[in-house]
């Protein structure tokens, strides 16, 4: 039984290595400059830019609503609960900074493709 399993594993490995070697030998060169100006590349960069703009706008709006909710809950809470709501508000502010930074980095990276 073990001998059969070893033989099957060995044959499978040889088949995979043969397929990889075959595809490596038969690859074609791609001209990168023609791809950069293609509709696929330019459309993808525009799509990513639009999605990051949309995501930043909607996430900021949602975070503002959540922050207002937290401030309202904090105003009606006792001293112990106010400390908990303060921590939640700090986390929300960290999220705002993180979202803004992430969006800026993505837009910066996309600017190199233009």
Backbone as CSV, one residue per row, in Angstrom:
resi,resn,N_x,N_y,N_z,CA_x,CA_y,CA_z,C_x,C_y,C_z
1,UNK,0.826,-1.196,0.000,0.000,0.000,0.000,0.866,1.254,0.000
2,UNK,1.878,1.286,0.879,2.757,2.447,0.938,3.531,2.605,-0.364
3,UNK,3.877,1.483,-0.964,4.624,1.519,-2.209,3.784,2.154,-3.318
4,UNK,2.489,1.833,-3.342,1.595,2.416,-4.348,1.436,3.921,-4.141
5,UNK,1.305,4.332,-2.895,1.153,5.752,-2.596,2.411,6.508,-2.998
6,UNK,3.568,5.950,-2.681,4.824,6.596,-3.055,4.949,6.705,-4.569
7,UNK,4.541,5.682,-5.268,4.624,5.694,-6.722,3.677,6.748,-7.308
8,UNK,2.489,6.850,-6.751,1.525,7.843,-7.233,2.038,9.255,-6.964
9,UNK,2.585,9.474,-5.779,3.123,10.794,-5.438,4.285,11.141,-6.362
10,UNK,5.144,10.172,-6.629,6.289,10.415,-7.499,5.836,10.728,-8.921
11,UNK,4.871,10.000,-9.425,4.366,10.257,-10.777,3.681,11.620,-10.859
12,UNK,2.951,11.969,-9.823,2.288,13.271,-9.802,3.318,14.395,-9.789
13,UNK,4.357,14.242,-8.988,5.406,15.263,-8.927,6.108,15.401,-10.267
14,UNK,6.404,14.287,-10.909,7.053,14.332,-12.220,6.139,15.009,-13.237
15,UNK,4.854,14.733,-13.174,3.904,15.356,-14.099,3.838,16.865,-13.886
16,UNK,3.809,17.286,-12.636,3.751,18.721,-12.337,5.030,19.407,-12.802
17,UNK,6.176,18.817,-12.504,7.442,19.404,-12.944,7.519,19.479,-14.461
18,UNK,7.028,18.459,-15.136,7.035,18.461,-16.604,6.139,19.571,-17.148
19,UNK,4.975,19.743,-16.546,4.058,20.790,-16.999,4.660,22.174,-16.772
20,UNK,5.275,22.380,-15.621,5.905,23.673,-15.335,7.027,23.941,-16.324
21,UNK,7.846,22.956,-16.578,8.937,23.108,-17.537,8.401,23.405,-18.930
22,UNK,7.348,22.719,-19.334,6.745,22.943,-20.645,6.250,24.383,-20.779
23,UNK,5.548,24.871,-19.756,5.013,26.230,-19.833,6.108,27.282,-19.739
24,UNK,7.188,26.976,-19.034,8.294,27.929,-18.964,9.013,28.037,-20.300
25,UNK,9.123,26.941,-21.004,9.802,26.954,-22.293,8.952,27.638,-23.352
26,UNK,7.653,27.472,-23.293,6.760,27.986,-24.330,6.152,29.347,-24.013
27,UNK,6.781,30.131,-23.169,6.242,31.458,-22.875,6.602,32.427,-23.985
28,UNK,5.761,33.420,-24.154,5.995,34.444,-25.165,6.322,35.755,-24.467
29,UNK,7.105,36.570,-25.122,7.457,37.874,-24.574,6.286,38.834,-24.758
30,UNK,6.069,39.658,-23.763,4.993,40.642,-23.819,5.622,42.025,-23.790
31,UNK,5.167,42.881,-24.669,5.666,44.245,-24.704,4.942,45.051,-23.632
32,UNK,5.670,45.493,-22.629,5.053,46.179,-21.493,4.530,47.558,-21.874
33,UNK,5.163,48.210,-22.822,4.706,49.553,-23.175,3.342,49.510,-23.856
34,UNK,3.077,48.468,-24.613,1.769,48.385,-25.251,0.683,48.047,-24.230
35,UNK,1.039,47.306,-23.194,0.055,46.991,-22.159,-0.273,48.224,-21.325
36,UNK,0.722,49.047,-21.053,0.500,50.231,-20.220,-0.477,51.203,-20.868
37,UNK,-0.498,51.237,-22.187,-1.404,52.151,-22.866,-2.699,51.472,-23.310
38,UNK,-2.883,50.223,-22.936,-4.089,49.512,-23.347,-5.294,49.974,-22.537
39,UNK,-6.469,49.655,-23.045,-7.695,50.025,-22.346,-7.815,49.305,-21.010
40,UNK,-7.302,48.089,-20.955,-7.375,47.322,-19.712,-6.580,48.002,-18.601
41,UNK,-5.367,48.420,-18.906,-4.519,49.041,-17.885,-5.056,50.407,-17.473
42,UNK,-5.413,51.233,-18.446,-5.906,52.568,-18.094,-7.268,52.485,-17.410
43,UNK,-8.103,51.576,-17.853,-9.410,51.413,-17.216,-9.292,50.914,-15.790
44,UNK,-8.342,50.008,-15.568,-8.152,49.477,-14.220,-7.659,50.562,-13.272
45,UNK,-6.724,51.380,-13.720,-6.235,52.449,-12.844,-7.337,53.464,-12.550
46,UNK,-8.154,53.773,-13.548,-9.267,54.696,-13.308,-10.293,54.083,-12.359
47,UNK,-10.543,52.785,-12.521,-11.487,52.099,-11.638,-10.992,52.108,-10.197
48,UNK,-9.720,51.811,-9.999,-9.167,51.801,-8.642,-9.213,53.200,-8.039
49,UNK,-8.912,54.215,-8.832,-8.972,55.590,-8.329,-10.401,55.958,-7.927
50,UNK,-11.369,55.583,-8.746,-12.763,55.886,-8.421,-13.232,55.131,-7.185
51,UNK,-12.827,53.879,-7.067,-13.236,53.079,-5.908,-12.629,53.634,-4.628
52,UNK,-11.365,54.048,-4.673,-10.761,54.606,-3.458,-11.423,55.920,-3.070
53,UNK,-11.779,56.731,-4.054,-12.474,57.984,-3.754,-13.839,57.702,-3.137
54,UNK,-14.563,56.767,-3.724,-15.881,56.410,-3.202,-15.771,55.807,-1.800
55,UNK,-14.813,54.906,-1.616,-14.658,54.246,-0.315,-14.271,55.251,0.765
56,UNK,-13.415,56.182,0.415,-13.017,57.182,1.409,-14.202,58.060,1.786
57,UNK,-14.975,58.477,0.808,-16.134,59.320,1.099,-17.177,58.623,1.947
58,UNK,-17.514,57.398,1.578,-18.539,56.682,2.342,-18.036,56.278,3.728
59,UNK,-16.764,55.907,3.824,-16.254,55.512,5.142,-16.158,56.709,6.075
60,UNK,-15.766,57.856,5.557,-15.713,59.053,6.399,-17.119,59.431,6.868
61,UNK,-18.090,59.351,5.970,-19.469,59.667,6.356,-19.976,58.691,7.420
62,UNK,-19.683,57.416,7.247,-20.120,56.420,8.230,-19.429,56.637,9.574
63,UNK,-18.156,56.964,9.538,-17.424,57.174,10.787,-17.942,58.418,11.508
64,UNK,-18.301,59.441,10.769,-18.867,60.638,11.408,-20.178,60.289,12.107
65,UNK,-21.017,59.498,11.452,-22.276,59.089,12.083,-22.026,58.232,13.327
66,UNK,-21.070,57.335,13.241,-20.747,56.495,14.401,-20.189,57.347,15.535
67,UNK,-19.346,58.324,15.208,-18.779,59.195,16.242,-19.875,60.009,16.923
68,UNK,-20.825,60.505,16.149,-21.949,61.242,16.747,-22.732,60.334,17.686
69,UNK,-22.955,59.098,17.271,-23.654,58.133,18.126,-22.875,57.888,19.417
70,UNK,-21.556,57.718,19.298,-20.739,57.481,20.488,-20.759,58.687,21.421
71,UNK,-20.697,59.904,20.852,-20.745,61.090,21.706,-22.089,61.206,22.420
72,UNK,-23.156,60.861,21.734,-24.467,60.887,22.385,-24.543,59.852,23.505
73,UNK,-24.010,58.668,23.253,-24.006,57.633,24.293,-23.117,58.037,25.462
74,UNK,-22.010,58.702,25.154,-21.097,59.135,26.211,-21.750,60.196,27.094
75,UNK,-22.517,61.088,26.485,-23.140,62.159,27.266,-24.174,61.616,28.250
76,UNK,-24.777,60.489,27.941,-25.769,59.916,28.838,-25.225,58.826,29.743
77,UNK,-23.920,58.617,29.736,-23.333,57.520,30.505,-22.783,58.019,31.837
78,UNK,-22.571,57.065,32.750,-21.935,57.420,34.019,-20.415,57.452,33.834
79,UNK,-19.676,57.650,34.934,-18.226,57.851,34.834,-17.493,56.639,34.260
80,UNK,-17.865,55.449,34.682,-17.186,54.254,34.170,-17.470,54.050,32.686
81,UNK,-18.704,54.253,32.307,-19.057,54.072,30.900,-18.462,55.167,30.026
82,UNK,-18.283,56.362,30.587,-17.680,57.436,29.802,-16.248,57.090,29.403
83,UNK,-15.526,56.423,30.280,-14.161,56.002,29.939,-14.190,55.010,28.783
84,UNK,-15.167,54.117,28.793,-15.293,53.148,27.697,-15.635,53.844,26.381
85,UNK,-16.526,54.831,26.443,-16.894,55.550,25.226,-15.744,56.423,24.732
86,UNK,-14.917,56.929,25.670,-13.721,57.672,25.253,-12.775,56.776,24.453
87,UNK,-12.599,55.548,24.914,-11.750,54.603,24.176,-12.330,54.313,22.793
88,UNK,-13.638,54.182,22.733,-14.278,53.919,21.439,-14.091,55.106,20.495
89,UNK,-14.195,56.312,21.026,-13.990,57.500,20.192,-12.544,57.598,19.707
90,UNK,-11.603,57.223,20.561,-10.198,57.228,20.140,-9.971,56.220,19.018
91,UNK,-10.601,55.058,19.125,-10.481,54.062,18.053,-11.067,54.580,16.747
92,UNK,-12.170,55.296,16.854,-12.793,55.867,15.659,-11.859,56.883,15.006
93,UNK,-11.223,57.721,15.806,-10.296,58.711,15.249,-9.090,58.035,14.599
94,UNK,-8.619,56.957,15.188,-7.518,56.202,14.585,-7.958,55.619,13.242
95,UNK,-9.192,55.153,13.174,-9.717,54.624,11.908,-9.781,55.705,10.838
96,UNK,-10.173,56.912,11.223,-10.232,58.012,10.258,-8.839,58.295,9.701
97,UNK,-7.858,58.342,10.576,-6.489,58.590,10.129,-6.007,57.443,9.241
98,UNK,-6.317,56.217,9.619,-5.913,55.063,8.818,-6.551,55.050,7.444
99,UNK,-7.819,55.387,7.378,-8.511,55.414,6.087,-7.943,56.512,5.197
100,UNK,-7.717,57.672,5.766,-7.142,58.768,4.985,-5.752,58.442,4.477
101,UNK,-4.943,57.839,5.332,-3.578,57.471,4.933,-3.599,56.401,3.852
102,UNK,-4.436,55.396,4.017,-4.521,54.323,3.027,-4.972,54.857,1.672
103,UNK,-5.963,55.706,1.685,-6.443,56.281,0.432,-5.367,57.136,-0.231
104,UNK,-4.642,57.899,0.564,-3.578,58.737,0.006,-2.462,57.885,-0.596
105,UNK,-2.107,56.798,0.071,-1.050,55.918,-0.449,-1.497,55.256,-1.751
106,UNK,-2.735,54.798,-1.798,-3.232,54.165,-3.027,-3.260,55.167,-4.171
107,UNK,-3.724,56.382,-3.903,-3.740,57.402,-4.955,-2.327,57.788,-5.378
108,UNK,-1.390,57.801,-4.440,0.002,58.085,-4.782,0.571,56.994,-5.680
109,UNK,0.297,55.741,-5.342,0.778,54.643,-6.176,0.147,54.679,-7.566
110,UNK,-1.120,55.038,-7.631,-1.778,55.122,-8.939,-1.233,56.269,-9.780
111,UNK,-0.745,57.311,-9.127,-0.217,58.446,-9.893,1.045,58.061,-10.663
112,UNK,1.747,57.033,-10.235,2.938,56.589,-10.956,2.582,55.890,-12.265
113,UNK,1.355,55.430,-12.404,0.949,54.736,-13.624,0.401,55.686,-14.681
114,UNK,0.306,56.946,-14.366,-0.244,57.912,-15.330,0.854,58.518,-16.162
